[in-house]
Each structure stands twice: as structure tokens, then as C-alpha cells.
Amino acid sequence: HTSFKWRNLASHNAMVSVVIVGISKEAPKPRKLFSIADNTTVVMATDYINAYLSTAKNIIVDKRSKSINGLLEMNFGNKPVDGGHLLLTRDEVNALGLNKQQRDRFIRQIYGSAEFIRGINRYCIWLDDDCLEEAMQNDLIRHRVESVKTMRLASPKVATVLMASKPHRFGELRQTGHETITIVPSVSSELREYLPCGLLDNKTVINNAAFAIYDAPLWNMALIASKMHLIWIATVCGRLGTGFRYSNTLGWNTFPVPFLTEKNKTDLTKSAEDILLAREAHFPATIADLYAPDKMPKNLRIAHEHNDEILERIYIGRRFKNDTERLEKLFELYTKMTNKAVNSTVNRKI
């Protein structure tokens, strides 16, 4: 039985996530795989139940440092390592007393998973070296930067102490602050029909509570926003309870995508634009509002369905019948791609 939530009847019971497996040396065929869909138990007869409780043949998906498709790198966002001193609320930004030009140069809006999904406004001090001298003339900014230096110097970690030489910068930098960002939250609810992802402008910063692809063509978002990608990461990535815990090395780098022609990329770019425009039509609704179960706006649902149709026709020339069929195709394609990569490596060695 695939993952489900369980409670007992105690007044202060703990809710746990459960899977049920049966193991036998001589398991009969067909095997039975139980799951829950729309509050109904579904039973599927199958010759195979693999380690992911899927009806595909047994295969283990391993982490990869690079995409098996040659897709752009996805990485964590920036890690502040600042003791909280570089992070600001809106009121704290206003208290700095900056003029508009200084605010544009010294402050960035920052996003992690919660900020992106729930529409929380958070900001950070983001100083390039060429504006540091001017920024340090502001007493409040200088105090915050000096507090970061003190915090880092007091750390028992050598790497953190070395970061004290540039206390005005985040400890681990993965962007300049001038890129467009395709953002993917690291943790999200399993109740949403689509994985929350989006596009942030080149005046924003992402922290290490989310993943990012920097300056990526928009068709990358179309892949991430698809049912194909959701079913893949729901199967091969980790879980937080029954929620999704995204992984770039397991979810993105292993995601099997067929060869995309320029026409395919153009079509996917347009469908991603349609999703963004559908969201914009409901401003100021947050991602949490727009993708709440049973409350997804009709125009947004249509945009996602169109995106799914475009992508699924690239895979098999038609829409998939269900998630089981989607997953079987993904495992089949993953096996072919990884076997091809192994054979190519062996041939080079020979």
C-alpha cells in the first residue's frame, strides 16, 4: 500500500505516515498494489511492484551531479550564514531611511519556499563591493554588517570564520543578484495538483530554502510545472511526512525528458507564459491561494492542462491515461538514458 496518513482514536494522538509492504520469496502473480485516490481505495493488479511502490520493473534512481538530459544546472539558493543580521522585514527596511536609489542598490527581496508559496515579504541587505563604502555610512547597515562579522568570527567552523572577511555578503553565494530566477521550493504540500514553481525578476535573491535555475529559458519552468515532473519527484525524491521534499540531484538531474526540438521549446515557452499570465490575472492571490485543493481557478487549470498536453505528446504522441502510465514511461526512458550513458563511458575507456 502506498503512503497514507494514519491516526488512532487517542485524544492526543500523533499522525504518522504509513506504507505497507509484503515480502515473499515466491510472491504470486499478479501482485496487488493498493493506493488511495479521491478518498477511495484503488487496487491494481500488476506483475511488478518496485522499490518505489510503482508498477514498473525494479530500478533504483541514484543521485546525479549533472542532468542526464543536459538540462541547465539547478542549485540551492544562497545561504546567509549571518545570524539573521542581513535579513529584514519591510518595517526594518523602511527604518534604514534610504532614498529610492540607495534602496534599489542596497536591498533585495529574498525568497525561500515559504516566501514564494505564501507570499511573505522578506528582504535582505545585498551589497556589491563597489557600493560598500557608501552603504557603510548608514549607521543601521554598518551595525548589521559588523554584527555579521562578530558572529562569524565566533563560530567554531573554520569555513565560517573565513567568511568574516566579507561580512556584507552572504556566506555561500550562488548568484550575483542580477539574474532571472526559476524558483522551485524545497518543501511543498502533496495536496497540490502541480509542483509550485515560478519566475522571479533580476532584482530578487533566493535563499537556501529553495532551488533555482539562473537565467534559464522559460521552457524549463514548463517542465517543472507539469504532471510528468510532479509524479517523478513524488516517486523518487524524499518526503516530509507525506509532503514533497524536492531534490535537485534526485528530482531534476534524473528527470527523463525526450529530445526537444526548437518547435517543442517554443511551444513549451508559450505554455509557461500562459500559466504565468493566468496567475497574474488573480493578483494578489498567492501560490498557496491559487493551488489550494479544489480551489484552482479555471483559467489556471486550463493553462496547466494545455502545458501537460504539449509535453505528454512529446513523450508518446498523446495524453497519458493516468499517473501509472506516466511513471512507467518515465522509468523506461530513465533506463534507456542511463544505460546509454554507461555504454558510452565504457566505449570511451575501450
LOKOLZA-44579 format. One record per atom (N, C-alpha, C): x, y, z; residue in three letters. Coordinates in pm, whole numbers, plus 50000, padded with zeros to 5 digits. Example, Ala and Ser with C-alpha at 12.3 -4.5 7.8 and 13.67 -1.06 7.14 Angstrom:
513194943150780ALA/512304955050780ALA/513204967050780ALA/512854977550708SER/513674989450714SER/512905000350787SER/
// end
This chain:
500854988250000HIS/500005000050000HIS/500895012450000HIS/500605021649908THR/501395033949902THR/501105042650024THR/501885053350039SER/501855061650159SER/500475067450190SER/500085066750318PHE/498845072950362PHE/499005077650506PHE/498135086950548LYS/498185092250684LYS/497295083750775LYS/497745081550898TRP/497025073050992TRP/496935079951127TRP/495765079051187ARG/495545083951324ARG/494895072751405ARG/495165072851536ASN/494375064051622ASN/493295072251692ASN/492605066351787LEU/491475072951850LEU/491835080051980LEU/493125080552013ALA/493535087352137ALA/493255102252125ALA/493055108752240SER/492715123052238SER/493885131652194SER/495105126952217HIS/496295134552175HIS/497175125452088HIS/496585120251983ASN/497335110651901ASN/498295117851807ASN/499315110751769ALA/500285116051672ALA/499935110451534ALA/499815119451435MET/499545114851300MET/500845110151237MET/500825098451177VAL/502025092851116VAL/501735089350970VAL/502795088250893SER/502675083850754SER/503055069050748SER/502265061250675VAL/502415046750674VAL/502515041650531VAL/503385031750509VAL/503335023550389VAL/503275008950435VAL/502695000550355ILE/502594986350389ILE/503254978350276ILE/504164969350312VAL/504804961050211VAL/504704946450252VAL/504574937750153GLY/504594923450177GLY/505774917550102GLY/506544908950169ILE/507764903550109ILE/507684888250110ILE/507994882249996SER/507944867649987SER/508954862849884SER/509504851149908LYS/510414845249808LYS/509654840549684LYS/508404837249702GLU/507604832149591GLU/506274839649584GLU/506374852649561ALA/505164860849554ALA/504344857049432ALA/503044855549448PRO/502194851749334PRO/502054863249236PRO/501734859949114LYS/501424870049013LYS/499964868148971LYS/499234879048949PRO/499714892748963PRO/499794897149110PRO/500684906649137ARG/500734912649269ARG/499654923549278ARG/499334927649397LYS/498324937949414LYS/498924950349480LYS/498714961649417LEU/499194974349470LEU/497974982749508LEU/497904986549636PHE/496794994449687PHE/497235009149699PHE/496335018249669SER/496605032549686SER/495275039449712SER/495365052149750ILE/494155059849777ILE/494075071549680ILE/492965072949611ALA/492725083949519ALA/491315089049540ALA/491195102149565ASP/489875108249589ASP/489125101049700ASP/489885098049809ASN/489315091449928ASN/488765077449900ASN/489215071649790THR/488775058149754THR/489995049049739THR/489905037049793THR/491005027449779THR/490985021449638THR/492125022149572VAL/492275016849438VAL/493185004749444VAL/492794993849379VAL/493604981649375VAL/494034979049232VAL/495364977349213MET/495874974849079MET/496614961449076MET/496244952948982ALA/496934940148963ALA/498114942348869ALA/499294937548907THR/500494940148829THR/501514928948847THR/502354926948747ASP/503424917048758ASP/504594922148840ASP/504704935548852TYR/505854941348920TYR/505414951849022TYR/506064951849138ILE/505984962949233ILE/507414965949273ILE/507914977649234ASN/509324980349260ASN/509534987449394ASN/510764991549418ALA/511124997349548ALA/510425010649575ALA/509885016849471TYR/509145029449487TYR/507645027049499TYR/507245014349518LEU/505835010549519LEU/505145015449393LEU/505795012849283SER/505285016049150SER/505165002949072SER/504365003148967THR/504154990948888THR/505224988848781THR/506284996648783ALA/507384994848688ALA/508334983948739ALA/509224979248649LYS/510234969548689LYS/511184975948790LYS/511864967448866ASN/512694972648974ASN/513924979948921ASN/514084992248967ILE/515235000448931ILE/515415010749041ILE/516655013849072ILE/516945023849175ILE/517495036349106ILE/516885047649132VAL/517325060449074VAL/518355066549168VAL/519565068449119ASP/520655073849200ASP/520815088849178ASP/521315095549280LYS/521615109849268LYS/522625112149157LYS/522485123349091ARG/523425126848984ARG/523835141348997ARG/525105144048974SER/525625157748985SER/525275166148863SER/524965159448751LYS/524565166448629LYS/523345159748569LYS/522595167448492SER/521375162248432SER/521665151548328SER/520865140848328ILE/521045130548226ILE/520605135548089ILE/519895146848085ASN/519425152547958ASN/520265164447911ASN/521245168447993GLY/521995180447959GLY/521235193247989GLY/520225192448079LEU/519485204448117LEU/520375213548201LEU/519985226348213LEU/520755235848291LEU/520835231648437LEU/521895235848504GLU/522115232348643GLU/521055238748733GLU/520525230948826MET/519675236048932MET/520445234849062MET/520405245349143ASN/521185245149266ASN/520385251349379ASN/520875249549503PHE/520295256649616PHE/520475271649595PHE/519665279449666GLY/519875293749670GLY/521025297249763GLY/521175309949791ASN/522275315049872ASN/522045312450021ASN/523095308750092LYS/523005306350235LYS/523575318450309LYS/522755325250390PRO/523225337750452PRO/524395336050548PRO/524335326250639VAL/525345324350745VAL/525615338050810VAL/524565344250860ASP/524635358250904ASP/524065360751042ASP/523575350251109GLY/522935352351238GLY/521655360351228GLY/521125361751107GLY/519895369251086GLY/520075384051064GLY/521325388851066HIS/521555403451062HIS/521395409450922HIS/521525401350817LEU/521365406650682LEU/519925405550631LEU/519045399450711LEU/517665397250672LEU/516765407550739LEU/515775412450663LEU/514965423650710LEU/513485421650681LEU/512645427050769THR/511225428450739THR/511035441650663THR/509805443650614ARG/509525456250543ARG/509715468150636ARG/509275467050761ASP/509425478150855ASP/510905480950882ASP/511705470550890GLU/513135472550913GLU/513805479050793GLU/513345475950673VAL/513865482750553VAL/513525497550559VAL/512275500650592ASN/511855514650599ASN/512645522250705ASN/512995515450816ALA/513715521850925ALA/515135525650886ALA/515665519950777LEU/517025523250734LEU/517115537550680LEU/515995543250639GLY/515995557150591GLY/516705559150458GLY/516635549550371LEU/517315550250241LEU/516455557750140LEU/517125564750048ASN/516375570449936ASN/516135559349833ASN/515335562349731LYS/514965551949634LYS/516175545949566LYS/517115554249526GLN/518305549149457GLN/519115539949548GLN/519285543949674GLN/520025535649768GLN/519295522449795GLN/517995523449808ARG/517225511149833ARG/517375501449717ARG/517335506549595ASP/517495497949478ASP/518875491349474ASP/519875498449526ARG/521245493349520ARG/521605484549639ARG/521015487049757PHE/521435480249879PHE/520505469049924PHE/519275468949875ILE/518265459749927ILE/517695451049815ILE/517485438349844ARG/516835429149752ARG/515695422049825ARG/514635418749752GLN/513625409949809GLN/514165395749800GLN/513955387949907ILE/514525374549915ILE/513415364249931ILE/513585352849864TYR/512575342349864TYR/513185329049906TYR/512435321949990GLY/512645307850014GLY/511345300849979GLY/511145288750027SER/509915281449996SER/508675288650050SER/508705292350179ALA/507535298650241ALA/507225312150179ALA/508265320050154GLU/508045333350096GLU/507385332449959GLU/507845322849878PHE/507285321549743PHE/505875316049746PHE/505625305649824ILE/504315299149824ILE/503275307649894ILE/503635313450007ARG/502635320550088ARG/502645335650068ARG/503525340649981GLY/503555354849952GLY/504065363450066GLY/505015358150141ILE/505585365650255ILE/506665375150203ILE/506595387650243ASN/507585397550200ASN/508755397850297ASN/509915393750248ARG/511155394650325ARG/512215400850238ARG/513175407350303TYR/514195414850230TYR/515565411650289TYR/516585415450216CYS/517945413450266CYS/518845424850221CYS/519885427050299ILE/520955436250258ILE/521815428750158ILE/521975434450040TRP/522725427849932TRP/523665438349872TRP/524905438149915LEU/525855448649879LEU/526945443549786LEU/527055449649671ASP/528205447349585ASP/529385454949642ASP/530595450449612ASP/531785456849667ASP/531875471549629ASP/531385475249510ASP/531535489049464ASP/530595498949534ASP/529615493749611CYS/528735502849685CYS/528895501249836CYS/529855493249878LEU/530035490350020LEU/530355502950100LEU/531275511150051GLU/531685523150125GLU/530505532350150GLU/529685534450048GLU/528515543050064GLU/527515536950161GLU/527285524050150ALA/526305517450236ALA/526725517850383ALA/528025516750409MET/528515516450546MET/528405530050615MET/528085540350541GLN/527845553450601GLN/526485553850671GLN/525635544150642ASN/524355542850711ASN/524595535250841ASN/524295541450954ASP/524615535651083ASP/523965522051105ASP/522705520551064LEU/521995508051086LEU/522565496751000LEU/522915499950875ILE/523535489750789ILE/524895485950844ILE/525685495850884ARG/527015493050937ARG/526935484151061ARG/525975487051149HIS/525815478851270HIS/525465464451234HIS/524605462451136ARG/524225448951095ARG/525425441551034ARG/526175448250950VAL/527335441950887VAL/528385438250991VAL/528625447251086GLU/529595444451193GLU/529125432851280GLU/527805431551299SER/527265420451378SER/527485407151307SER/527385407251174VAL/527665395151096VAL/529125391051116VAL/530015400751109LYS/531445397851126LYS/531705391651263LYS/531115397451367THR/531285392251503THR/530775377951514THR/529615375651458MET/529015362251462MET/529895351951393MET/530415355351276ARG/531235345951200ARG/532565343151268ARG/533185353351323LEU/534455351551392LEU/534315342651515LEU/533125342651575ALA/532895334551696ALA/532545320151664ALA/532395316751538SER/531995303251500SER/533135293351519SER/532825281051561PRO/533855270651571PRO/534255264951435PRO/533525268451331LYS/533795263251198LYS/534785272151124LYS/535835266151074VAL/536875273751004VAL/536305280950883VAL/535455274050808ALA/534885280050687ALA/534075292450720ALA/533335292250831THR/532535303850871THR/533425315350914THR/534485312450985VAL/535435322951027VAL/536035329850904VAL/536365322050803LEU/536935327950680LEU/535925337250612LEU/534645334450627MET/533615342950569MET/533555356750634MET/534155358250750ALA/534125371050822ALA/534895381950747ALA/535725378150650SER/536465388250574SER/535545396550484SER/534355391150453LYS/533365398550374LYS/532005397450441LYS/531835404050554PRO/530585402550629PRO/529385409050563PRO/529615417150460HIS/528485423550389HIS/527865414350286HIS/528485402650264ARG/527965393150166ARG/527425380750235ARG/526525373850169PHE/526065360950220PHE/527245351450228PHE/527145341950320GLY/528255332650340GLY/528505323750220GLY/527425318550160GLU/527545310050042GLU/526745316349929GLU/527465321649831LEU/526845328849719LEU/526695319949598LEU/525515320549537ARG/525295312949415ARG/524665321549305ARG/524625334549327GLN/524125343649225GLN/524715357549247GLN/524625365749145THR/525105379549157THR/524015388849209THR/522755384549197GLY/521635393249233GLY/521045400349113GLY/521515396748994HIS/521035403448872HIS/520515393348770HIS/520205381048815GLU/519715370748724GLU/518195369348738GLU/517555364848631THR/516195359948646THR/516285345948707THR/515285342448787ILE/515355330048864ILE/514125321548838ILE/514345308948802THR/513285299048803THR/513365292348939THR/512355294649024ILE/512405290049162ILE/511575277349181ILE/512125268149261VAL/511425255749296VAL/511545254149448VAL/510445255049522PRO/510515253149667PRO/511065239549704PRO/511835238949812SER/512415226149853SER/511405217249924SER/510365223349982VAL/509325215750052VAL/507965221250010VAL/507025212449979SER/505695216949943SER/504675205949972SER/503405209749978SER/502335200350013SER/502055190549900SER/501735178149938GLU/501355168049840GLU/499925169949791GLU/499175179049851LEU/497775181049815LEU/497605189249687LEU/498665196349646ARG/498555204349524ARG/498675195349401ARG/497935198849297GLU/497955190749175GLU/499205193049093GLU/499875204249118TYR/501095207449044TYR/502155212449141TYR/503395210149105LEU/504505214749188LEU/504625229849177LEU/504605236949290PRO/504745251549282PRO/506135255449230PRO/506155263749131CYS/507415268949077CYS/507075282249012CYS/508065290048979GLY/507745303048921GLY/508975310348870GLY/508735322448826LEU/509785330848769LEU/509925343448853LEU/511145346448896LEU/511435358548973LEU/512315367748889LEU/512135380748908ASP/512875390148824ASP/514325391748869ASP/515085399848797ASN/516535400948820ASN/516895410648932ASN/515925414049017LYS/516215422149135LYS/515895414449263LYS/515795401449249THR/515455393049364THR/516585383349395THR/516535378249518VAL/517535368749568VAL/516795356549621VAL/517395344949610ILE/516785332649662ILE/517695326949770ILE/517075322249880ASN/517895316349986ASN/517955301149974ASN/518645294950067ASN/518905280650055ASN/517735271850098ASN/516555277950119ALA/515345270150146ALA/514585267350017ALA/515205270349904ALA/514585267649774ALA/515685264749673ALA/515285259449558PHE/516215256849448PHE/515995267049337PHE/517025268649254ALA/516925278549147ALA/517705274049024ALA/517165277848908ILE/517915277448784ILE/518045292048742ILE/519265296448720TYR/519515310648692TYR/519565313348541TYR/518835324048501ASP/518805328448360ASP/518455316948266ASP/517455309048306ALA/517055297348226ALA/515975301248125ALA/515995295448006PRO/514875297247913PRO/513575292847981PRO/512475299547947LEU/511215297448018LEU/510665283448003LEU/511045276247896TRP/510515262747879TRP/510945253247992TRP/512005256748064ASN/512395248748181ASN/511295248748286ASN/510635260248304MET/509535260948400MET/508375252248355MET/508145251348224ALA/507075242848173ALA/507305228248211ALA/508545223748210LEU/508865210048253LEU/508555208148400LEU/509005217448483ILE/508855216248628ILE/507385217048668ILE/506585224948596ALA/505175227048630ALA/504265216048578ALA/504815205648519SER/504005195248454SER/503635183948550SER/502595176548514LYS/502245164448588LYS/503355154048578LYS/504045153748464MET/505135144248446MET/506215146348553MET/506575158948578HIS/507625161448676HIS/507115158848817HIS/505865162448843LEU/505315160148976LEU/505305145349012LEU/504855136748920ILE/504805122548950ILE/506205116848966ILE/507185122448894TRP/508565117648906TRP/509145121049043TRP/509025133649084ILE/509635137449213ILE/508845131449330ILE/507535129449311ALA/506755122949416ALA/507205108649438ALA/507785102649336THR/508215088649342THR/509665087249388THR/510575095249334VAL/511995092849358VAL/512615101849463VAL/511975113149495CYS/512545122149596CYS/512065118349735CYS/512625124949836GLY/512245122249974GLY/510905128550009GLY/510485126150130ARG/509215131450180ARG/509425138150314ARG/508605148150343LEU/508505153950476LEU/507085150850520LEU/506915140250602GLY/505575134750622GLY/505135128750490GLY/503985133350440THR/503555129350307THR/503795140550206THR/504335151950252GLY/504645162950162GLY/505895160050082GLY/506105167949977PHE/507245165949889PHE/508475173249941PHE/509605166449943ARG/510905172749970ARG/511715171949840ARG/511825183149773TYR/512445183349641TYR/513955181249652TYR/514515175449549SER/515965173549542SER/516425176649400SER/517425185149387ASN/517935187949252ASN/518685176049195ASN/519425168949279THR/520225157649230THR/519375145249202THR/518275143749275LEU/517395132349252LEU/516205135849162LEU/515665147849178GLY/514455151449106GLY/514675157548969GLY/515625166948962TRP/515865174148837TRP/516895167148750TRP/518025163648807ASN/519115157948727ASN/518785144148671ASN/517835137148733THR/517445123848684THR/516175124148600THR/515535135548589PHE/514235136348521PHE/514385133248373PHE/513755122448324PRO/513945118448184PRO/513075126948091PRO/513715134048001VAL/513005142447905VAL/513425138247764VAL/512485135947674PRO/512865132647536PRO/513585144347471PRO/514225141747358PHE/514885152447283PHE/513855163147247PHE/514175175747274LEU/513265186847247LEU/513745194447124LEU/512885195447025THR/513195203446907THR/512975218246940THR/513415226946852GLU/513175241346874GLU/511685244246876GLU/510915236846795LYS/509455238546797LYS/508885234346932LYS/509375223246986ASN/508935218847119ASN/509205229647223ASN/510425235147219LYS/510805245347318LYS/509945257847304LYS/509635261647179THR/508775273247156THR/507385270947212THR/506845258947189ASP/505505255647238ASP/505485255547391ASP/506515249847453LEU/506585249247599LEU/506795263047659LEU/507545271547591THR/507725285247637THR/506385292547640THR/505605290747536LYS/504285297147530LYS/503355291747638LYS/503395278847665SER/502515273347768SER/502935278047907SER/504245279747931ALA/504705285248059ALA/504255299748073ALA/504325307347965GLU/503835321247968GLU/502355321648002GLU/501585312347946ASP/500145311847972ASP/499865309048120ASP/500665300348180ILE/500505297548324ILE/500775310048406ILE/501855317148373LEU/502185329348446LEU/501125340148428LEU/500605341448307LEU/499565351448281LEU/498265347848354LEU/497945334948360ALA/496755330748433ALA/496875333948581ALA/498055331948637ARG/498285335648777ARG/498145350648797ARG/498735358248706GLU/498725372848718GLU/497305378348716GLU/496415371748646ALA/495025376248638ALA/494325375948774ALA/494915368548869HIS/494295367449002HIS/495105374749109HIS/495985383749068PHE/496755391649164PHE/495795398749261PHE/496095398849392PRO/497315394649461PRO/497245380649522PRO/496495371549464ALA/496425357949517ALA/497825351649519ALA/498115344349626THR/499415337849640THR/499395324149571THR/500565318149560ILE/500645304449508ILE/499805295149595ILE/499835296949726ALA/499025288749816ALA/497545290449786ALA/497115302649755ASP/495715305049721ASP/495355298349588ASP/496195300449488LEU/495895296049353LEU/495885280949337LEU/496725274149417TYR/496855259649402TYR/496245251949520TYR/495365258649596ALA/494665251749704ALA/493775240749645ALA/493725229049710PRO/492915218149657PRO/491465222449633PRO/490945219249516ASP/489555222049477ASP/489245236849462ASP/490265245349465LYS/490015259749451LYS/490845266049339LYS/491445257849256MET/492285262749148MET/491425270049045MET/491755282649011PRO/490955290048912PRO/490895282848778PRO/489765284248710LYS/489545276848587LYS/490585280148481LYS/490925293148465ASN/491885296848360ASN/493275291248388ASN/493635290248517LEU/494945284648553LEU/494955269548528LEU/493865262848561ARG/493775248548535ARG/493885245548385ARG/493195253748304ILE/493245251948159ILE/494665253848108ILE/495375264048162ALA/496765266548120ALA/497655254648154ALA/497465248748271HIS/498265237048310HIS/497915224848225HIS/496635222948197GLU/496225211748114GLU/496835212847975GLU/496875225047922HIS/497475227247789HIS/498975224247794HIS/499635228547901ASN/501065225747918ASN/501315210747925ASN/500475203548000ASP/500605189048010ASP/500405182347874ASP/499425187047800GLU/499165181047669GLU/500345182647575GLU/500925194547572ILE/502075196947486ILE/503215187547523ILE/503525186747652LEU/504675178747696LEU/504415163747677LEU/503215159247710GLU/502945144947701GLU/502915140047556GLU/502505148647465ARG/502555145047323ARG/504005143947275ARG/504905151247338ILE/506325149947306ILE/506815136047348ILE/506305131147462TYR/506715118047512TYR/506175106647427TYR/504835106447403ILE/504235094747337ILE/503245098247227ILE/503135110847191GLY/502235114547082GLY/500785115947121GLY/500475114647251ARG/499105116147301ARG/499165118847451ARG/498005121547511ARG/497945122747657ARG/498075109047722ARG/498715108647837PHE/498755096247914PHE/497385093747977PHE/497075081147999LYS/495785077548057LYS/495725080448206LYS/496855078848276ASN/496885080648421ASN/498335081848468ASN/498505083948598ASP/499845085548654ASP/500665072748645ASP/500005061248653THR/500725048548640THR/501405047548505THR/500685051248400GLU/501255050948266GLU/502365061148252GLU/502175072848313ARG/503245083148310ARG/504525077748373ARG/504375071448490LEU/505545066748563LEU/506235055248491LEU/505465046248432GLU/506065035348356GLU/506915040848241GLU/506415051148172LYS/507175057048062LYS/508425064048113LYS/508325070748225LEU/509485077748281LEU/510575067848322LEU/510195057048387PHE/511185046948426PHE/511815040448302PHE/510995037948201GLU/511515032148077GLU/512535041448013GLU/512205054248006LEU/513105064047944LEU/514355066048029LEU/514185066148161TYR/515335067548251TYR/516315055948230TYR/515785043848219THR/516635032048199THR/517405033048068THR/516735037147962LYS/517395038547833LYS/518495049147838LYS/518195060647901MET/519165071547905MET/520385068047990MET/520155061648104THR/521285058248190THR/522105046848132THR/521455037248068ASN/522205026448003ASN/523045031647888ASN/522495041347815LYS/523225047247704LYS/524455054647755LYS/524285061647868ALA/525425068947926ALA/526505059347973ALA/526095048048035VAL/527065037948082VAL/527815031847966VAL/527065028147860ASN/527705022147742ASN/528665031747676ASN/528295044547673SER/529165054647612SER/530465055947689SER/530375055447823THR/531575056347907THR/532465044347887THR/531865032347881VAL/532645020147860VAL/533365020447725VAL/532655024847621ASN/533265025547487ASN/534435035247483ASN/534295046447555ARG/535415056147558ARG/536625050147624ARG/536405042347732LYS/537525036047802LYS/538215025647714LYS/537395017947639ILE/537955007947550ILE/538775014447439ILE/
// end
